Amino acid sequence: MAGGQERILRRRIKSVESTKKITRAMELIAATRVVKAQDRASSARPYSDEITTVIVDLLRAGAAKEHPLLRDNPSANTAAFVVITSDRGMCGGYNTNVLRLAERAIEAARAEGREYSIIAVGKKALKHFRFRGLTVDAEFEGVTDQPIYDNARDIAASIRRRYETGQLASVDLAYTRFLSAGTQQAVLRRFLPLEVPEVTEADGPSADLEYEPSPTGILNEILPRYLESRLFSALLDASASEHASRQRAMKAATENAEDLKTTLSRIMNRARQDSITTEIMEIVGGAEAMSADKGSAHELIPSHLEPEHAFPVHLDRTDHSPSIH
């Protein structure tokens, strides 16, 4: 029994060691990717800041807020939610936090008597909402690992058409904001109508510039780019957050595998000691049993063969032949 248990424990320890190698490799890969994703997110922020500055300058120059992306749609009764998750798992609570936040927002919209529309970015969001019986109007996969600007353009175009035609009352963006390698935060941000900085008449134009064809025309052309840049920034933040979460999850899994290996090794050593102790006890017990069965020499000689019961033998001195009386 002890030997069988030892073999089982050896197999489990070998399996844990194999798992540990995999989680360690995944941790190193995620650590490399999170650095690259963080650099990409940091590189995209200057563009987003600059395009925001241009919009402010246009508003100061007297651009009219007549673009459909800046107007409310009071006749619409549908709230749209763009939910950004990962395509793969093994990243801790990264997907769970975003999905719970989005679910609460959807339930709040339905409680107000509004319809909902879900745009799922990532396989985890798609599977989650379909499993719960919620309708997904648009889906995008293979985006979150290494997003490119074309991905943001495609997603923004599908939302923009529906909002400009008055089908959507609002669009909210649920994603994970990357703060640092150790801190990420699931957030829900208003995406449409676009919220541009308020500019008062007292601010005046930032510089003595002339705009051609007009500040309003330029603003109407640049707002779609502003929409895409905001979405692309969210995708980059989500990608960096995903890799950081996966790195932490795989590090914890590696440490747990090492602890489990230590525990199993102790159990196996204890089982081996029990096996050795049992074998020693069996040897000692067998030796004692053999000694008890063998007995003394006196006990082994039958009573009728003992010397006092033997027949007397006399020798005749004449012919020296033995005679028995």
Stockholm file with secondary structure:
# STOCKHOLM 1.0

chainA/1-325         MAGGQERILRRRIKSVESTKKITRAMELIAATRVVKAQDRASSARPYSDEITTVIVDLLRAGAAKEHPLLRDNPSANTAAFVVITSDRGMCGGYNTNVLRLAERAIEAARAEGREYSIIAVGKKALKHFRFRGLTVDAEFEGVTDQPIYDNARDIAASIRRRYETGQLASVDLAYTRFLSAGTQQAVLRRFLPLEVPEVTEADGPSADLEYEPSPTGILNEILPRYLESRLFSALLDASASEHASRQRAMKAATENAEDLKTTLSRIMNRARQDSITTEIMEIVGGAEAMSADKGSAHELIPSHLEPEHAFPVHLDRTDHSPSIH
#=GR chainA/1-325 SS CHHHHHHHHHHHHHHHHHHHHHHHHHHHHHHHHHHHHHHHHHHHHHHHHHHHHHHHHHHHTTCCCCSGGGSCCTTCCEEEEEEECCSSCCSTTHHHHHHHHHHHHHHHHHHTTCEEEEEEESHHHHHHHHHTTCCEEEEECSCSSSCCHHHHHHHHHHHHHHHHTTCCSEEEEEEEEEEETTEEEEEEEEEESCCCCCCCTTTCCSSCCCCSSCHHHHHHHHHHHHHHHHHHHHHHHHHHHHHHHHHHHHHHHHHHHHHHHHHHHHHHHHHHHHHHHHHHHHHHHHHHHHHHHHCCHHHHSCGGGSGGGSCCEEECTTTCCEEEC
#=GC SS_cons         CHHHHHHHHHHHHHHHHHHHHHHHHHHHHHHHHHHHHHHHHHHHHHHHHHHHHHHHHHHHTTCCCCSGGGSCCTTCCEEEEEEECCSSCCSTTHHHHHHHHHHHHHHHHHHTTCEEEEEEESHHHHHHHHHTTCCEEEEECSCSSSCCHHHHHHHHHHHHHHHHTTCCSEEEEEEEEEEETTEEEEEEEEEESCCCCCCCTTTCCSSCCCCSSCHHHHHHHHHHHHHHHHHHHHHHHHHHHHHHHHHHHHHHHHHHHHHHHHHHHHHHHHHHHHHHHHHHHHHHHHHHHHHHHHCCHHHHSCGGGSGGGSCCEEECTTTCCEEEC
//
